[in-house]
Amino acid sequence: MILNYIHWNPDPEIINIFGISIRYYGLLFVGGLILCIYILGWIYKRENIPSKHLEKLTIYGMIGILAGARLGHCLFYEPSYYLSHPIEMILPITFPPDGGIKFTGYQGLASHGGVLGLLIGLYFYSRKTKHSMIDTIDLIAVVSGLSFGFIRLGNFMNSEIIGIPTTKPWGVIFEGVDNIRRHPAQLYEAISYFIIFAIMMILYKKMRDRLKNGFFFGLGSILFFSTRFIIEFVKEDQVGFEDGMTFNMGQLLSLPYIAVGIGFMIFGLWKTKKHERPTKCI
């Protein structure tokens, strides 16, 4: 192998304007969502869904993802702190011990909570537009790998969610953390999610007429969260209470999504096949 190891220590902040920090993570997070919305625009045209529905989907989806991801992190990973500091759970600020207010940005978002928040947002979107919720989550599942991948690239820029020590030649030394060569777990996930996105797009373009009724949501849930479950084995625990656990919080939270995904795949294939059966004439 030509690679030996990589020293990594970028400044996560691009620019600071009057105390407001613009970071790579935020740009990648928002950029991934914008790309997903752009591709969904093409999908909506292909499905003959009114473009005004996409505008409503963007609003409900954004609110659901951001609220769910933030609350998910606070309640799943650091409940004791945030339940005693509820304002910091909602607003991107903290109150330093020496007084005053410090803008921090939303440093802590959980993908499991983001998916749950998105589903809640889609419920209200479906009621507003009368667009089938199960059809909507199918279409979103097709493109969501792109957003997930960009988020993990943002984590890489922040030198967070790092991997366990490794001797592999592609190991990364996150200088802002320590001088140990580690698995670039964020890149493993980002690459995996981009591959899943490509698979989902190919299936959608070639087999949309046979894959409906929740199939894509089910397949996406299985692929995304199985990937998350496996890669967690080469990640450092994110919070102290995970020390000594056989499966960490990220893995435990992934299992229900995998189970639900299996159910949706089976249901989608069964329902689509049922509708394709010719009606018997008497």
C-alpha positions in Angstrom: 0.0 0.0 0.0 1.2 3.5 -0.8 -0.7 5.2 2.0 0.8 5.2 5.4 -1.5 7.3 7.5 -3.1 10.7 7.2 -2.8 13.7 9.6 -6.1 15.5 9.8 -6.7 18.7 11.6 -8.8 21.2 9.6 -10.5 24.2 11.2 -14.2 23.2 11.2 -15.1 26.9 11.1 -15.1 28.5 7.7 -15.8 32.1 8.9 -17.1 33.8 11.9 -19.3 36.9 11.4 -20.2 38.9 14.5 -19.9 35.8 16.7 -22.0 33.6 14.4 -19.9 30.7 13.2 -20.3 29.3 9.6 -19.0 25.7 9.6 -18.3 23.0 7.1 -20.7 20.7 8.9 -23.6 23.1 8.5 -22.9 23.7 4.9 -22.6 20.0 4.1 -25.8 19.2 6.1 -27.8 21.9 4.3 -26.1 21.2 0.9 -27.0 17.5 1.1 -30.7 18.3 1.8 -30.8 20.8 -1.1 -29.4 18.2 -3.5 -32.0 15.7 -2.3 -34.8 18.2 -2.8 -33.4 18.9 -6.3 -33.5 15.2 -7.2 -36.9 14.9 -5.6 -38.1 17.6 -8.0 -37.1 15.4 -10.9 -38.8 12.4 -9.3 -42.0 14.4 -8.6 -42.2 15.4 -12.3 -41.7 11.8 -13.3 -44.5 10.7 -10.9 -46.8 13.6 -12.1 -47.0 14.9 -8.6 -47.8 18.7 -8.4 -44.7 20.8 -7.8 -46.5 22.7 -5.0 -46.4 19.5 -3.0 -42.6 19.5 -3.1 -42.6 23.0 -1.5 -44.7 21.7 1.4 -42.6 18.6 1.6 -39.5 20.7 2.0 -41.0 22.8 4.8 -42.4 19.8 6.8 -39.4 17.7 6.1 -36.8 20.2 7.1 -38.6 21.0 10.4 -39.1 17.3 11.1 -35.4 16.4 10.4 -33.8 19.2 12.3 -36.2 19.0 15.4 -36.0 15.2 15.5 -32.2 15.0 15.0 -31.6 17.6 17.7 -34.1 16.1 20.3 -32.8 12.6 19.4 -29.3 13.5 20.3 -30.3 15.3 23.5 -32.6 12.6 24.8 -30.8 9.5 23.5 -27.2 10.4 24.3 -27.1 13.2 26.9 -30.6 13.2 28.7 -29.3 14.2 32.1 -27.6 17.3 30.9 -30.2 18.6 28.5 -33.2 17.9 30.7 -31.6 20.2 33.2 -30.7 22.7 30.5 -33.9 22.6 28.3 -33.2 25.9 26.6 -29.9 24.6 25.2 -31.9 21.7 23.8 -33.9 24.0 21.6 -31.7 27.0 20.9 -28.1 26.8 19.5 -26.6 28.6 22.6 -25.0 27.7 25.9 -24.6 29.6 29.1 -20.9 29.6 30.2 -20.1 29.4 34.0 -18.7 32.9 33.9 -21.9 34.3 32.7 -23.3 35.6 29.4 -24.5 33.6 26.3 -22.4 31.8 23.8 -23.6 30.8 20.3 -22.6 27.2 19.7 -24.7 26.0 16.7 -26.4 22.7 16.9 -23.5 20.6 17.9 -25.2 17.3 18.4 -27.7 15.7 15.9 -28.8 12.1 15.9 -29.7 10.4 12.6 -32.2 8.0 14.3 -34.0 11.0 15.8 -33.9 12.8 12.4 -35.6 9.9 10.7 -38.3 9.7 13.3 -38.8 13.5 13.1 -39.0 13.3 9.3 -41.8 10.6 9.6 -43.8 12.8 11.9 -43.3 15.7 9.6 -44.5 13.6 6.6 -47.6 12.6 8.5 -48.7 16.3 8.6 -47.5 16.8 5.0 -49.7 13.9 3.9 -52.7 15.2 5.7 -52.2 18.7 4.1 -51.6 17.5 0.5 -53.5 14.2 0.5 -50.4 12.6 -1.0 -50.1 9.1 0.3 -47.6 9.0 3.2 -46.3 5.5 2.2 -45.6 6.7 -1.3 -43.9 9.8 0.0 -41.5 7.9 2.3 -40.7 5.6 -0.6 -39.6 8.6 -2.8 -37.6 10.1 0.0 -35.9 6.8 0.8 -34.6 6.8 -2.8 -32.6 10.0 -2.3 -31.8 10.1 1.4 -28.5 8.3 1.1 -27.1 11.4 -0.5 -28.0 13.5 2.6 -26.7 10.9 5.0 -23.4 10.8 3.2 -22.9 14.6 3.3 -23.6 14.6 7.0 -20.9 12.1 7.6 -18.5 14.2 5.6 -19.4 17.0 7.9 -18.5 14.8 10.9 -15.2 14.1 9.2 -14.5 17.9 8.9 -15.3 18.2 12.6 -13.0 15.3 13.6 -16.0 13.8 15.4 -17.5 10.3 15.6 -14.0 9.0 15.2 -13.0 5.3 14.8 -11.1 3.0 17.1 -7.3 2.7 16.8 -6.0 0.8 13.7 -2.7 -0.2 12.1 -4.3 0.0 8.6 -2.3 2.2 6.1 -5.4 4.4 5.5 -5.7 5.2 9.2 -6.2 8.9 10.1 -4.6 10.8 13.0 -7.2 13.3 14.2 -4.8 15.8 15.6 -7.5 17.7 17.4 -8.3 14.6 19.4 -5.0 12.7 19.9 -2.0 11.3 18.1 -3.4 7.8 17.5 -4.0 6.4 14.1 -7.7 5.6 13.8 -10.3 4.2 11.4 -11.9 7.0 9.5 -15.3 5.7 10.4 -17.1 8.8 9.1 -15.7 8.1 5.6 -16.7 4.5 5.8 -20.2 5.5 6.4 -20.2 8.3 3.8 -19.0 6.1 1.0 -21.4 3.3 2.0 -24.4 5.8 2.0 -23.4 7.1 -1.5 -23.3 3.6 -2.8 -26.7 2.9 -1.3 -28.0 6.0 -2.9 -26.7 4.8 -6.3 -28.3 1.4 -5.8 -31.7 3.0 -4.9 -31.6 5.3 -7.8 -30.9 2.5 -10.3 -33.7 0.4 -8.8 -36.1 3.3 -8.9 -35.3 4.1 -12.6 -35.4 0.5 -13.8 -38.1 -1.2 -11.6 -40.4 1.5 -10.3 -43.5 -0.2 -11.7 -42.8 -3.3 -9.6 -41.3 -1.7 -6.4 -44.0 0.3 -4.6 -46.1 0.5 -1.5 -43.2 1.0 1.0 -40.6 -1.2 -0.7 -38.0 1.5 -1.1 -38.5 2.7 2.5 -38.1 -0.8 3.8 -35.0 -1.5 1.7 -33.5 1.9 2.6 -34.1 1.3 6.3 -32.4 -2.1 6.1 -29.4 -0.9 4.1 -28.8 2.4 6.0 -29.2 1.0 9.5 -27.4 -2.3 8.9 -24.5 -0.2 7.6 -24.7 1.9 10.7 -24.9 -1.2 13.0 -21.8 -2.8 11.4 -19.6 0.4 11.2 -20.3 1.1 14.9 -18.0 -1.8 15.7 -15.0 0.3 14.5 -16.2 3.6 16.2 -15.3 5.0 19.6 -18.2 5.2 22.0 -19.8 8.7 21.8 -20.9 8.9 25.4 -19.6 7.5 28.7 -22.5 5.3 29.5 -21.8 3.2 26.4 -18.5 1.9 27.9 -18.8 -1.9 28.5 -22.0 -2.3 26.5 -22.1 -5.2 24.0 -24.0 -3.0 21.5 -23.8 0.8 21.8 -26.7 3.2 21.6 -26.4 3.7 17.9 -26.6 0.0 17.3 -29.5 -0.5 19.7 -31.4 2.3 18.0 -30.7 0.8 14.6 -32.4 -2.6 15.3 -36.0 -1.3 15.3 -35.5 0.4 12.0 -34.1 -2.7 10.5 -37.0 -4.8 11.8 -39.5 -2.2 10.4 -37.6 -2.2 7.1 -38.1 -5.9 6.7 -41.8 -5.5 7.4 -42.2 -2.7 4.8 -40.3 -4.7 2.1 -42.5 -7.7 2.6 -45.6 -5.6 2.7 -44.6 -3.6 -0.4 -43.9 -6.7 -2.5 -47.0 -8.5 -1.3 -49.3 -5.5 -2.0 -47.9 -4.7 -5.4 -48.1 -8.3 -6.5 -51.7 -8.5 -5.2 -52.7 -5.5 -7.3 -51.0 -7.0 -10.4 -53.1 -10.2 -10.2 -55.7 -10.4 -13.0 -59.3 -10.2 -11.9 -61.1 -13.5 -12.5 -64.2 -13.3 -14.7 -67.3 -15.3 -13.7 
